[in-house]
Amino acid sequence: MRRRCFDHFHAALCVAADTRIGRYPLWLAFHELGLDPEAATPTDLLDFLDFRAPSWLREEMGLRLGTRQLARLRRALEGYDPSVPTPEERLTALAG
């Protein structure tokens, strides 16, 4: 269940940055902070977003998110409930 939080964060970050961001570098950034992406909670994601993501994106990816993009990303993460299946997961279950 918790891995879904990291997966959602990765997808939302890619959308906010308007580019594909590698999962593995992001995974390593979590580990560098002592966070386990497999067990990340929504609070962990928000902490990473507030305290590490802007500098990490700038230093490692050469990307800069504006204040508006960061605020939109924060709202997307705050409203995320990992216990609710995504539309893609629902369609896969129906087709499957």
Backbone hydrogen bonds, N-H to C=O, Kabsch-Sander energy under -0.5 kcal/mol:
donor,donor_aa,acceptor,acceptor_aa,energy
4,R,1,M,-0.9
5,C,1,M,-0.5
5,C,2,R,-1.4
6,F,2,R,-1.2
7,D,3,R,-2.6
8,H,4,R,-2.6
9,F,5,C,-2.6
10,H,6,F,-2.8
11,A,7,D,-2.3
12,A,8,H,-2.8
13,L,9,F,-2.6
14,C,10,H,-2.2
15,V,11,A,-2.1
16,A,12,A,-2.5
17,A,13,L,-2.3
18,D,14,C,-1.0
19,T,14,C,-1.7
26,L,22,G,-1.2
27,W,23,R,-2.9
28,L,24,Y,-2.6
29,A,25,P,-2.0
30,F,26,L,-1.9
31,H,27,W,-1.9
32,E,28,L,-2.4
33,L,29,A,-1.0
33,L,30,F,-0.7
34,G,31,H,-1.7
35,L,30,F,-2.6
39,A,36,D,-1.4
40,A,37,P,-0.9
45,L,41,T,-2.0
46,L,42,P,-2.1
47,D,43,T,-2.4
48,F,44,D,-2.5
49,L,45,L,-2.7
50,D,46,L,-2.6
51,F,47,D,-2.7
52,R,48,F,-2.4
53,A,48,F,-3.0
56,W,52,R,-2.7
57,L,53,A,-3.1
58,R,54,P,-1.9
59,E,55,S,-3.0
60,E,56,W,-2.8
61,M,56,W,-0.8
61,M,57,L,-1.0
62,G,57,L,-0.7
62,G,58,R,-0.5
63,L,57,L,-2.4
70,L,66,G,-2.5
71,A,67,T,-2.3
72,R,68,R,-2.3
73,L,69,Q,-2.4
74,R,70,L,-2.5
75,R,71,A,-2.2
76,A,72,R,-2.0
77,L,73,L,-2.0
78,E,74,R,-2.7
79,G,75,R,-1.8
80,Y,77,L,-1.1
84,V,81,D,-1.9
90,R,86,T,-2.2
91,L,87,P,-2.4
92,T,88,E,-2.3
93,A,89,E,-2.0
94,L,90,R,-2.0
95,A,91,L,-2.3
96,G,92,T,-1.7
